[in-house]
Amino acid sequence: MKLNEVKKYLKKEKLDAIILFNKSPSFNYFFGGDFEHGMMFLTRKAAFLFISPLHEPKVPGFKVIKWEKFKPEFEAFIKKNRIKSVGVDYGSLLVRQKGFLRKYCKVKDASKLLTDLRQGKDKEEIARIRQACRITDDIFKKIVANFRKFRTEGDILKF
């Protein structure tokens, strides 16, 4: 996870946090999944996952905050963490999300940083990609070698 680059960006741009909503590709990049009604706060001090109480994630590197009543708890979180200016991924932000955030803080586009972070790969990401390619290659080799045995997609799953 490239939180150090995010922290440098926050300091340079004088932002308190980057806020990502659950459908943002950057949310998936930093977290590795998505939730209904989830938000992520990347601050200079910590990474927070702000989610509905329906989920029970154990996420290394994130402080998980479950809300019971979203708006008052969101307001309390913003106030407690002194979040006044935020970066967002404009490309995935809905108009109503932007309007909601503007009620509480100054909003700045951080799309370029987020895209650059997702595009660049560090050693750990490259190793995971290579492992995924090896696994996929092994699966395809087995499928090709046993192709005549399969009559349906279900047969492949059983193999």
N, C-alpha and C positions, 0 to 999 in steps of 0.2 A: 504494500500500500504506500502510496507516495504522499503521505501527509506532511513530510518535511517541505516539499515543494509548495504545498498548499499554505503552510504556515509562513513561508517566505513571501508568497504572493499577498497574503493578508496584510503582512507588515508593510510591504512595499506600496500597496494600494490603499493603505489605511482603512481596511475593512475589519469588522469584528468577527465575521463568520461567512462561510459559504453555506447556503441552504439549498438542499436538493430534495425534490419531491420523488416519491417512489417510482414513477414511470420514467424518470430521467435515465438515459444510458449511463450517466456518471454515478447515479445512485447504485445501479447494478455493478458498476466497475469497482467502486470503493467497498461495497458490501458483499457482492457476490450473489445477489438475489434481490427479490423485491417483495413488498408487502402491500396489501391494500391499506390505504390511509397511512402510509409511512412518510416520515420526513427525516432528513439527516442534517445535522449541524456540524460543520467542520470549523472549529475555532482554533485560535492560537494555542490554547491549553489542552483541548481534548476533542474527541469525536463523539457525538451523541446520536443515538438512534431514538427518535421520538415516534412511538408506534401505538396502535390500538392495543387494548389489553387482551385481544383475541390471540395474539402471537406470543410465543415463548422462545425467542431466539437466544442462543448463547453465542455472542459475537466477540471474539478476541479483538481488543483494541477499541471497542465502543462501550460507552456507558449507555445502557438501555433505560429509557424513560417511557413508562406506559401511562397514557392519559385515561382518565375517567370522563372528564368533561373537557373537550379539546380546547376551546377558546380561552377559558380562564387559566388553564394550565400552560397554554402556549404563551399567554401574556406574562404569567409569573416567570416562566423560563427565560423569556426575552429580558425581562427586568432584572432578574437575579444574575444573569450572565452579561449584563450591560451590552446587549446587542442593539446597535443603533444603525449600522450600515452593513449591508450584506451583498455578497456576490451570488448570482444565480445563473443557471444554465438557460438563457433566453430561448434557445432552440427547442426546449422541451417544456417550457413554462406555459401554462394555460393563462388566458387573460384574467380569469377570476383569481388565480393564484397570485399573479402579479399585483392585482388590485388589493388582495388581502394583505400581502406583505407590505405594500406601500402605506398601509394604515399604521404600521408599527415601526418601520425603519426605511432608511434610504436604500434603494435597490440599484445595483450596478451589474452590468453584463460581464460574466466571467466565463463565457462559452469558449473563448479561444484557449484559455488555460486548461479548462477541463478536457477539451478535445485533444490538445497537445499531450496531456498526461495519459489519456487513453491510448493514443497512437504510439507513443514511445514505450518501449518494453525494457524492463530491467532484467537482470540475470535470472531472478526467480520466475518472472513471467515467461521468459524464453524457455526455461527448464520445464514449466508446466505445459507449455504449448508443444514442446518436443515429446513429452510423455503422452499427451493426448493424441498426437499424430501416430506414435508407436502403437498405442492401443487400437486406434482406428484401423491402422494398416493390418494388424494381426486379425482383427475381426473380418475385414474384407478378404484377406487371404483364406480364412476358414470358409467364408461364404462361397467364394469362387471354387475352392477345392471340393465343396460338397453341394454345389449348385443343383445337380440333378436330383438330389434327395428332397429338395424343397418344392412344395406345391403352393404354399401360401406364405404370407408374411409371418403368420403365427408359427409356422414350422421353423422359421429362422430364429424366432424368439426362444423356442424350446431347445434349440441347438446350443 
